[in-house]
């Protein structure tokens, strides 16, 4: 079900002055559509007024303060648009737009800004050439009275089989059903996809099992005008499609300190690793790579571990949890006592042998180069608990029946 725009689509009061040799658009109060046309008869100097049958409708009502940033535009019935001008009020900056092939509709070429005042002046004529005009000055919905959901993954990307669709809203959503029902996620594989709310600001979508390799996932966002909370409306309307790449699931065994990489059902490599130490154990469970960094800084103070470490150039780092768990290269191990394949030595991350500067043929570089955002890394046999489903993109650690129970639709 598509919720109508908050911008009431009705025609606006306007009037026009037709001067010899020039058309001047003039705003005035009056009826919802403004039209004028006059012609002088050729007898006795008398005038006969002919009204244009063309009717212009500007979707954003004159004086409105909650116009849509997506669907504001101009249309005409019983005629054709001859000119549309849109500007940012106060600056005079022109807003580019496009006319339909039949000249019956016009819309901005760019998404409008929130909380911004615009002006539209439009002119049209009917089949006999009689002119009409309409004008509107309006303000788009403000950030205070709207909400936006940032989402991952981006359209056009190729991701691993574990990648959920994840929304983070900038306001608490009280009407979760209304919001969720206006976001649909489908897969070319035919897998059933269900949404799950983690609190009032996060909504994730996934199927029962990992996505099928090679499938296409389409996300349709139709939140424009949807009231997600009291007095707060959505402003997004778009379709996003991404591709699921090959299947790669890597399993870290904390007992053997090894990682087995399985691609499309076949083991392609076993890599010695070093998980968390006895004091700082690594989470168990299914974790999804959410970010990749060729090099990044890691400071123990950001994860509540005091001054335990501060390394500015950690190589080949891939995030597994939002709380700070990574799988990454390690160049600072003791050369005479390397931990890989032997014992846990980290503060909870999974380390692979590497060199400083992220150069060279190392296990960490190989794994980084062969991994996608969305790939799954499973940790087992650690002394720690299973990672929380909302700590990163790790909803796979929640049973399917519980996942469905967290849906609002």
C-alpha positions as CSV (number, residue, x, y, z in Angstrom):
1,X,0.0,0.0,0.0
2,X,1.4,3.4,-1.0
3,X,0.7,6.2,1.4
4,X,-0.2,9.5,-0.3
5,X,2.2,12.4,-0.2
6,X,2.0,14.7,2.8
7,X,2.0,17.4,0.2
8,X,-1.7,17.7,-0.6
9,X,-1.9,17.4,-4.4
10,X,-4.4,20.1,-5.4
11,X,-4.1,23.1,-7.6
12,X,-3.0,26.4,-6.3
13,X,-4.3,29.9,-6.4
14,X,-2.7,32.0,-9.1
15,X,-3.5,34.5,-11.8
16,X,-1.8,35.6,-14.9
17,X,-1.2,38.8,-16.9
18,X,-0.8,38.4,-20.6
19,X,1.2,41.3,-22.1
20,X,1.7,41.9,-25.8
21,X,4.8,40.0,-26.9
22,X,5.7,38.7,-23.4
23,X,4.4,36.4,-20.7
24,X,4.6,37.5,-17.1
25,X,3.8,35.1,-14.3
26,X,2.1,36.8,-11.4
27,X,1.1,35.2,-8.1
28,X,-2.2,36.0,-6.5
29,X,-4.8,34.5,-4.3
30,X,-7.9,32.8,-5.7
31,X,-8.9,29.5,-7.0
32,X,-6.9,26.3,-6.9
33,X,-6.0,26.6,-10.6
34,X,-5.1,29.9,-12.2
35,X,-5.8,30.5,-15.8
36,X,-6.4,33.4,-18.2
37,X,-6.7,34.1,-21.8
38,X,-8.2,37.0,-23.7
39,X,-8.6,37.9,-27.4
40,X,-10.0,41.0,-29.0
41,X,-12.8,40.7,-31.5
42,X,-12.4,42.4,-34.7
43,X,-15.7,44.3,-34.6
44,X,-16.7,47.5,-32.9
45,X,-13.7,47.5,-30.5
46,X,-15.5,45.2,-28.1
47,X,-13.6,42.5,-26.2
48,X,-14.5,38.8,-25.8
49,X,-12.7,36.9,-23.0
50,X,-11.7,33.4,-23.8
51,X,-10.6,31.2,-20.9
52,X,-8.0,28.6,-21.4
53,X,-9.2,25.1,-20.8
54,X,-5.8,24.0,-19.7
55,X,-5.5,23.5,-15.9
56,X,-2.1,23.6,-14.1
57,X,-1.6,21.7,-10.9
58,X,1.5,22.3,-8.8
59,X,1.7,19.5,-6.3
60,X,3.2,21.6,-3.5
61,X,0.4,24.0,-2.3
62,X,1.3,27.7,-2.1
63,X,2.3,28.5,1.4
64,X,2.8,24.9,2.5
65,X,5.6,24.0,4.8
66,X,5.7,20.2,4.4
67,X,6.2,19.6,0.7
68,X,7.8,16.4,-0.5
69,X,11.4,16.4,-1.4
70,X,10.8,13.6,-3.9
71,X,7.4,14.1,-5.7
72,X,7.0,17.8,-6.0
73,X,6.3,18.7,-9.6
74,X,3.9,20.3,-12.1
75,X,1.2,18.7,-14.3
76,X,-1.4,20.0,-16.7
77,X,-4.7,18.7,-18.0
78,X,-6.4,19.7,-21.3
79,X,-3.2,21.4,-22.6
80,X,0.6,21.4,-22.6
81,X,3.1,23.1,-20.4
82,X,5.1,25.8,-22.3
83,X,7.4,26.9,-19.5
84,X,8.3,25.9,-15.9
85,X,10.7,27.8,-13.7
86,X,11.8,26.6,-10.3
87,X,14.1,28.5,-8.0
88,X,15.4,28.4,-4.4
89,X,13.8,31.3,-2.7
90,X,16.1,33.9,-1.3
91,X,19.0,32.9,-3.5
92,X,17.4,32.8,-6.9
93,X,19.3,29.6,-7.8
94,X,17.6,27.8,-10.6
95,X,16.5,24.2,-10.1
96,X,16.9,22.1,-13.2
97,X,14.0,20.0,-14.3
98,X,12.7,17.7,-17.0
99,X,9.6,17.9,-19.1
100,X,7.7,14.8,-20.1
101,X,7.6,14.0,-23.8
102,X,4.0,15.1,-24.1
103,X,4.7,18.3,-22.2
104,X,2.0,17.5,-19.6
105,X,4.3,17.0,-16.6
106,X,7.5,18.5,-15.2
107,X,9.6,17.5,-12.3
108,X,12.9,18.6,-10.7
109,X,16.0,16.8,-11.9
110,X,17.4,16.5,-8.4
111,X,16.0,15.6,-5.0
112,X,15.0,18.7,-3.2
113,X,16.6,19.7,0.1
114,X,14.7,19.4,3.4
115,X,13.6,22.6,5.1
116,X,14.2,24.7,2.0
117,X,11.9,27.3,0.5
118,X,11.3,27.0,-3.3
119,X,9.2,28.9,-5.9
120,X,7.6,27.4,-9.0
121,X,6.1,29.4,-11.9
122,X,4.4,27.5,-14.7
123,X,2.8,28.4,-18.0
124,X,0.6,26.3,-20.3
125,X,-1.8,26.6,-23.2
126,X,-4.7,24.7,-24.4
127,X,-5.3,23.3,-27.9
128,X,-6.4,26.6,-29.2
129,X,-3.3,28.4,-27.9
130,X,-5.1,30.1,-25.0
131,X,-2.7,30.6,-22.1
132,X,-2.8,30.0,-18.4
133,X,-0.3,30.3,-15.5
134,X,0.2,29.1,-12.0
135,X,2.6,29.9,-9.2
136,X,3.6,28.4,-5.8
137,X,6.0,29.3,-3.0
138,X,6.4,26.5,-0.5
139,X,8.9,25.0,2.0
140,X,9.9,21.3,2.0
141,X,9.4,19.2,5.1
142,X,12.0,20.0,7.7
143,X,14.5,17.6,9.4
144,X,12.6,18.2,12.6
145,X,9.4,16.8,11.2
146,X,10.9,14.0,9.0
147,X,13.0,10.9,9.3
148,X,15.6,9.2,7.1
149,X,16.9,5.7,7.2
150,X,20.5,5.1,6.3
151,X,20.9,1.7,4.9
152,X,23.4,-0.9,3.8
153,X,24.4,-2.3,1.3
154,X,24.5,0.3,-1.4
155,X,22.9,-0.2,-4.8
156,X,25.0,-1.7,-7.5
157,X,27.4,-3.5,-5.1
158,X,28.3,-7.1,-5.0
159,X,28.3,-8.6,-1.5
160,X,28.7,-11.9,0.4
161,X,25.9,-14.4,1.1
162,X,25.6,-13.2,4.7
163,X,24.9,-9.5,4.0
164,X,21.5,-8.4,5.5
165,X,19.7,-5.3,4.5
166,X,20.0,-3.0,7.5
167,X,18.3,0.3,8.1
168,X,19.3,2.8,10.9
169,X,16.7,5.6,11.3
170,X,17.6,9.0,12.6
171,X,14.5,9.1,14.8
172,X,12.8,6.6,17.0
173,X,10.0,4.9,15.0
174,X,6.7,4.4,16.9
175,X,4.6,3.1,14.0
176,X,6.9,0.3,13.0
177,X,4.2,-1.5,11.0
178,X,3.7,1.6,8.8
179,X,7.4,2.0,8.2
180,X,8.2,-1.7,7.6
181,X,5.2,-2.2,5.3
182,X,6.7,0.5,3.0
183,X,10.0,-1.2,2.6
184,X,10.1,-4.4,0.6
185,X,13.1,-6.7,0.0
186,X,12.9,-9.5,-2.6
187,X,15.4,-11.9,-4.1
188,X,15.6,-13.4,-7.6
189,X,16.2,-16.7,-5.8
190,X,12.7,-16.6,-4.5
191,X,13.8,-16.8,-0.8
192,X,11.3,-15.4,1.7
193,X,12.7,-12.2,3.3
194,X,11.5,-11.0,6.6
195,X,12.3,-7.8,8.6
196,X,13.2,-7.7,12.2
197,X,13.3,-4.7,14.5
198,X,16.2,-4.2,16.9
199,X,14.7,-1.4,19.1
200,X,13.0,1.6,17.7
201,X,15.7,2.8,15.2
202,X,17.1,-0.3,13.5
203,X,15.3,-2.6,11.0
204,X,17.1,-5.5,9.3
205,X,15.9,-7.9,6.6
206,X,17.2,-11.4,5.8
207,X,16.1,-14.8,4.6
208,X,16.0,-17.9,6.7
209,X,19.4,-19.1,5.4
210,X,22.2,-17.3,3.6
211,X,21.4,-15.7,0.3
212,X,21.8,-17.9,-2.8
213,X,25.0,-17.1,-4.6
214,X,24.6,-15.1,-7.8
215,X,21.1,-13.9,-6.9
216,X,19.8,-10.3,-7.2
217,X,18.3,-8.6,-4.3
218,X,15.9,-5.6,-4.8
219,X,14.9,-3.2,-2.0
220,X,12.0,-0.8,-2.7
221,X,11.8,2.1,-0.3
222,X,8.5,4.0,-0.4
223,X,8.6,6.0,2.8
224,X,7.9,9.4,1.4
225,X,5.0,10.8,3.4
226,X,4.8,7.9,5.8
227,X,4.2,9.0,9.4
228,X,6.7,6.9,11.4
229,X,6.3,8.8,14.6
230,X,4.0,11.5,15.8
231,X,4.5,14.5,13.4
232,X,7.6,12.9,11.8
233,X,7.3,11.7,8.2
234,X,9.5,9.7,5.8
235,X,11.1,11.4,2.9
236,X,12.7,8.5,0.9
237,X,11.5,6.9,-2.3
238,X,13.9,4.8,-4.3
239,X,14.7,1.3,-5.5
240,X,18.1,-0.3,-4.8
241,X,19.4,-3.5,-6.3
242,X,22.6,-5.3,-5.3
243,X,24.1,-8.7,-6.2
244,X,25.1,-11.6,-4.1
245,X,28.5,-12.9,-5.1
246,X,30.0,-16.3,-4.7
247,X,29.5,-18.1,-1.4
248,X,32.4,-17.8,1.0
249,X,32.1,-18.9,4.7
250,X,35.3,-19.1,6.8
251,X,35.3,-21.0,10.1
252,X,37.8,-20.1,12.9
253,X,38.4,-22.8,15.4
254,X,39.8,-21.4,18.7
255,X,40.9,-24.9,19.7
256,X,43.2,-25.4,16.8
257,X,43.9,-21.7,16.1
258,X,43.1,-22.2,12.4
259,X,40.7,-20.8,9.9
260,X,39.2,-22.9,7.1
261,X,38.0,-21.0,4.1
262,X,35.2,-22.6,2.1
263,X,34.2,-21.1,-1.3
264,X,31.2,-22.4,-3.1
265,X,31.2,-25.5,-1.0
266,X,34.9,-26.4,-1.5
267,X,37.7,-25.8,1.0
268,X,40.2,-23.6,-0.7
269,X,42.6,-22.8,2.2
270,X,43.4,-23.4,5.8
271,X,45.2,-20.4,7.5
272,X,46.9,-20.3,11.0
273,X,45.4,-17.6,13.1
274,X,45.5,-16.2,16.6
275,X,42.3,-15.5,18.4
276,X,41.7,-13.7,21.7
277,X,43.8,-14.6,24.7
278,X,42.4,-16.3,27.8
279,X,41.8,-12.9,29.3
280,X,40.3,-11.3,26.2
281,X,38.4,-14.1,24.4
282,X,36.8,-13.8,21.0
283,X,33.1,-14.0,20.5
284,X,31.6,-17.3,19.2
285,X,29.0,-17.2,16.4
286,X,28.4,-16.1,12.9
287,X,29.8,-12.7,12.1
288,X,29.5,-10.8,8.9
289,X,32.2,-8.6,7.4
290,X,30.7,-5.1,7.4
291,X,33.8,-2.9,6.5
292,X,37.2,-3.4,4.9
293,X,40.3,-1.2,5.5
294,X,43.6,-1.8,3.8
295,X,45.1,0.0,6.9
296,X,43.3,1.5,9.9
297,X,44.1,2.7,13.4
298,X,43.0,0.8,16.5
299,X,43.1,2.4,20.0
300,X,42.2,0.3,23.0
301,X,40.7,3.4,24.7
302,X,37.8,3.4,22.2
303,X,36.7,-0.1,23.4
304,X,37.2,0.4,27.1
305,X,40.6,-1.3,27.5
306,X,42.6,1.6,28.7
307,X,46.0,2.0,27.2
308,X,46.5,-1.6,26.3
309,X,47.4,-0.7,22.6
310,X,47.3,2.1,20.1
311,X,48.3,1.0,16.6
312,X,47.9,3.5,13.8
313,X,48.5,1.2,10.9
314,X,46.7,-2.2,11.4
315,X,46.9,-3.9,8.0
316,X,44.1,-5.7,6.1
317,X,41.4,-5.1,8.8
318,X,37.8,-6.2,8.3
319,X,35.1,-5.4,10.9
320,X,33.1,-8.2,12.4
321,X,31.2,-6.4,15.2
322,X,30.3,-2.8,16.0
323,X,31.9,-3.3,19.4
324,X,35.3,-3.6,17.9
325,X,36.0,-7.2,16.8
326,X,38.0,-7.4,13.6
327,X,39.8,-10.0,11.6
328,X,43.1,-8.4,10.6
329,X,46.8,-8.6,9.8
330,X,49.3,-8.7,12.7
331,X,52.9,-7.5,12.1
332,X,53.9,-6.9,15.7
333,X,54.1,-10.5,16.9
334,X,57.4,-11.7,18.4
335,X,59.4,-13.3,15.6
336,X,60.8,-15.9,17.9
337,X,57.4,-16.9,19.2
338,X,54.7,-16.3,16.6
339,X,51.2,-17.2,17.9
340,X,49.5,-18.1,14.7
341,X,48.2,-21.7,14.7
342,X,49.5,-22.1,18.3
343,X,47.7,-19.9,20.9
344,X,45.4,-16.9,21.3
345,X,47.2,-13.6,21.9
346,X,44.8,-10.8,20.9
347,X,42.4,-8.6,22.8
348,X,39.5,-10.4,21.1
349,X,40.2,-10.0,17.4
350,X,41.3,-12.7,15.0
351,X,44.9,-12.1,13.8
352,X,46.7,-13.4,10.7
353,X,50.4,-13.1,9.9
354,X,51.2,-9.9,8.0
355,X,53.8,-7.3,7.4
356,X,53.8,-3.6,8.2
357,X,52.6,-1.4,5.3
358,X,50.0,-4.0,4.1
359,X,52.5,-5.2,1.4
360,X,53.9,-8.6,0.5
361,X,52.5,-12.0,0.0
362,X,51.0,-12.8,3.4
363,X,48.0,-14.9,4.7
364,X,46.3,-11.6,5.8
365,X,46.6,-10.0,2.4
366,X,45.4,-13.2,0.7
367,X,42.3,-13.3,2.9
368,X,41.6,-9.6,2.5
369,X,41.9,-9.8,-1.3
370,X,39.6,-12.8,-1.4
371,X,36.9,-11.4,0.9
372,X,33.8,-9.4,0.2
373,X,31.8,-7.2,2.6
374,X,29.0,-9.6,3.5
375,X,31.1,-12.7,3.8
376,X,30.6,-14.8,6.9
377,X,33.3,-15.6,9.5
378,X,32.2,-18.2,12.0
379,X,34.1,-18.6,15.3
380,X,33.7,-21.8,17.4
381,X,35.2,-23.3,20.5
382,X,36.0,-20.0,22.1
383,X,35.5,-19.6,25.8
384,X,33.4,-16.5,25.1
385,X,29.6,-16.2,24.6
386,X,27.9,-16.1,21.2
387,X,27.9,-12.6,19.7
388,X,24.6,-10.6,20.1
389,X,22.6,-10.5,16.8
390,X,22.6,-6.7,16.8
391,X,26.3,-6.4,17.5
392,X,27.2,-5.7,13.9
393,X,25.3,-7.3,11.0
394,X,25.0,-10.6,12.9
395,X,21.3,-11.4,12.9
396,X,22.1,-14.9,11.7
397,X,22.8,-15.8,15.4
398,X,19.0,-15.5,16.1
399,X,16.8,-18.5,15.4
400,X,14.4,-18.0,12.5
401,X,11.2,-18.1,14.7
402,X,12.6,-15.4,16.9
403,X,13.5,-13.3,13.9
404,X,10.0,-13.5,12.5
405,X,8.6,-12.6,15.9
406,X,10.5,-9.3,15.7
407,X,8.7,-8.3,12.5
408,X,6.0,-5.6,12.7
409,X,4.0,-6.8,9.7
